[in-house]
Amino acid sequence: MYRLIFADRALKSLKSIPKRDAENIIAQLEELAEFPHLKRNVKCLQNHPRAVYRLRVGNYRVLFNKYVDFEVVEVIDVGHRKEIY
């Protein structure tokens, strides 16, 4: 199981979205940490300056990096799909 680390920006974004959506995002992140090699709703980003992967949760996107050697998932940012990129 991987550890989840949240950047300050991600925590601030999670607090600003509706509670139900935030709970759903956290549940998906916990599932990702438990099963990091599943590819469901995860896509590799190309030429993005901050993150390597994105997780799709409804209309929201979670940008994150995965460090296999340290078994860590670093959540960079969370936002609506129209605003996150």
Secondary structure, 3 states (H helix, E strand, C coil): CCEEEECHHHHHHHHHCCHHHHHHHHHHHHHHHHCCCCCCCEEECCCCCCCCEEEEECCEEEEEEEECCCCEEEEEEEEECCCCC
